[in-house]
Amino acid sequence: MAFQTAFRFLPYKDASGNQRANPPAERIYGPISSIGPLTVCAYVVETKQGLVVVDTGYDKDGDLLANNMRSLGLDPSTIQVILLTHFHFDHAGGTSRLLKLAPAAEVMVHEKDADTVEAGKWKDRAGYPGVKVTRRLKDGDVITIGGVAFKTEHAPGQSPGEVVYLVTVDGPDGPCRAIFAGDATGFKNGVAELERLGYPGVCADFRTTVEKFRKMAFDLYLGGHPHQVFNEARADGNPFITREEWLKLVNGRAKEYEEFVKKYPKYLTIFG
């Protein structure tokens, strides 16, 4: 089935090389909208029982996300669930600000990232105000709200508890299978980043996730950063990527990993 959307993940700089401003909130398909800033993705899904937010950007982005929801005619106080793909500061940081507007909202993240989200820091490096995790998710858990079911797939490598959420939503071109992928396709293949964010077992985790992704099928790719699409899958930024484009993204990241550990084999021991 051919799905249509006017939404595009845009490059961070315009044709003149100047950084773009934060994009306006925009509907993507059916009940799913983009509400994030320029370089980090965040999404809201409308359901019959209220709103589900997927990822919250940096701490400073919480207010932006709320205003973006309002620009779409949505009330942030009706947020029922905040789903986090992983604990990283650019994806979970804005949660506390949203909770001030929707204090009854449930915060959900994989059990292996939950302690970090509650502490708001990783390896003694503070990143954002910690928040109480309402539900510690496991692989295969399904969160259903307002008739919309989000299936949790554990996909570690970017973090110990990185997950993707799979959901089918209705829209103008029929039912659509969407994946909220966070940064699950990525491995920290820079020495400084890996030293800072790596953990025991990260290499094996990432290899397992790559194999899982090679078998995964969906229609709509909603990643953690726009460049995952416009730079690695399809240049026009259309989130409806083909299977070939998905495998291009996954295999490209897998190749980067292999080149990194070949150059720095000690990390297979340190973080194997």
N, C-alpha and C positions, 0 to 999 in steps of 0.2 A: 504494500500500500504506500502511496506517495503522500507524505505529510508536508504541509505548508506552514511556514511561519515567517513573519517579517523580522523577527529578532535575529541579531547577529552578535557574536562575541567580537568586539572591536580591538584592533591593535592599540597599544598604549600611547602611540604617538601618531600625529596626523601626517599628511603628505609633506609638510614642511619641516617635520622633525620635532615639532613641539608636543609636549605631553598634553593629552586630552584631559578635559575636566571629567569628574565623575559622571557616568551616564545616568539618564533618568531611569526610574523604574519602568519596566516594560513587561507586558504579558508575553509569554513564550508559546504555550499551547494549553488549551483547556484551562484548568484551575491553577496552572503553574506560572509564576512570574519571577523575574529577576529583580532583586532589590539591593544588590551589592554595589560596592565602590568600583573604581576603575580596574584594579589589578587583582582583586579577590572576589570570588563569587559567593553570593548568598541568595537563597530562594525562599519564596513563600508559596504554600499550597492551600487553596481554599477548600474547605470541606463543609458539610452540613452542620457540623458541631463547632466550627471555629477554624482558626488558622494553625497550620503547621509550618514552622520555620526550619530550614535546613542550613546550618552553619550561620555564624554571626559576625564574621570578620574580626578585626582588631577591636580592642576595648573602645577606642574612639569611634568606631563605626556603628556602635549600637544605636546612637541617636539618628544617624543617617538612615539606617534600615527602618527605623520607626517612621521617619518622615517619608521615606519612599513608599512604605505601605499606605500611608495616608494619601499620598498622591494618586494611588490606585483606587481610592475610595474604601480602603480597608482600615479597620480599627485595631491598632496593636494590642489593645487591652483584651481582645478576643483570641489572642494566641493561646492555644491549648497545649501544644507540645513544641519543644525545641529539640530537634535531632542534630547531634554533632557527629561529623564523620571522623574526627580525631581531635586530639587535645591541642594542637599547635596554636600558637598565639594569634595567628591570622585567620583562624577558623572558629575558635571558641571564645575569643576575647570579648566580644560584644554582648555576651549572654547576660551578664549582670545588669546591664542598662535596660535590656528588654524585660527582664524580670521585675524591674521597678514599675513598668507599665502593665505587666501581666503577672502579678505575684503568684497566681495559682497555676501558672504554666508548669508543665512537667519537663524536666531536663533529662534527656536520655543520651547515653554514649556507651560504647563497649566497655565491659568490665575492666579490661586491661588499661584503659585510659582514664577511668573514672576518678581514681585518686588524684591524678594530676589536675584534672578539671576542678576538683574540689579545693585543692591547694592553690591553684593558679600559678604554679611554678613547676619547672622541670630541672632536675639536677641542681637545685638551689638557685636557679635563675628565674626570678619572678617575671611574669608576663601579663597577668590580668587579675582582676578580683575573682577569687575562687567562688564557686557556687555549689549548692547542694545538688547532687545527682539523684534524681528521683528513681530512675530505673537503670540498672547496670545490665546492658544488653549482652547476649550471647549469640553466636553464629546461628542463623536460622530463625531468630525471634521475629515475630510479626507484630507490628504496631498498627492497630486499626482505629481510625478516628473518622467519624462522619462518613462511613462507607468507603474510605480510602485506606488501603492496606499497604504498609511499607515493610518490605522484607529485608532483614539485616543479613548481609553477607560479610563475614570477617575477611579482611583483605590486608593483613599486616605487611609492614615493610617501611612505609612512611612513618608509622608509629606502631607500638605494640598492639594498639587497639583500633587501628584504622579499619573503617568499614565502608561499604557502599550500601545504599538503600535502593531497592528495586520496587517500582510501583507502576501500576497500570491505571491510566486516567482517560476519561472520555474527552473528546474534543471535536472540532468541526469536521475532521477527516476520519473520525472513528477512534476506537480504543488505541492508545499509544503506550508502549512499554518504555518507561524512562528509567535512567540510572543516575542517581546522585552519587558522584564518584569521588568527591573530595580530591585528595592528592594520591589516591591509591595506586595510580599508575607509576608513581615516581619513587626513585631511590636517591638518597642524599649522596650523590656521586662527586662531591667535593670534599677534600680532606677536612676543612674547617667545619663544614656543615655536619659531616658524619661524626666528627669528634664531639660536636655539641649535641646532636640529636640521635646518634646511634644508640643501640642497646644490644645486649647479648641475644644472638639468634636472628638479627635483622637480615643477614644475607640469605639464610635459609628461608625466612619468612617471605622475602621478596620473590625468590625463585618460585615458591609455591603459589603466590598470588599471580604471577605472570601466567603460570599454567592454568589456573582457574579462569583468568580473563580470556585466554585464547579460546575457551569453550563457551563464553558468555554471549548471549544475544539480547539485543534491545533495539529501540528505534531512536530514542532521544538521549543524547549525551549531555549531562549537566555536571561539569567538572568543578574543581576548586579554583581554577584560574583560567581566564579567557585564552591565554596562549596555548593551553592544551589543545584547543581546537584550531585557532587561526594559524598557529605556528607548526603544529604537529599532526593535524588530521586533515583539515581542508581550509584553504587560504581565505575563502569568503566568510568564514566564521559561522556558517550555518550549523546549528547544534544537531540537526538530523544527519548524523554521519552514517556512512555505509559500513558494512562489516569489513570491507577492505581497508577503509580509513581507520577503523578501530584497531585492526591488527597492525597497521602502519604505526599508530601511536604506541601500542603495547610493545611491539617488537623493537621499535626505536629506543624505547626506554630500557628494554632488556639488553640491547646492544651496548648502551651507555654503561650499564652495570657491569657487563662482562669486561669491557675495556678498562673500567676503573679497577676492578679486583685483579686484573692481569697486571696493571701498572703498580698497584699497591696490594700485593698478596697478603701482607701482614694483617689486613682487616678481615680476612677470612678466618684468621685465628682469634683476633680481638673481638670481632662482632659476628663470627660465623654462625 
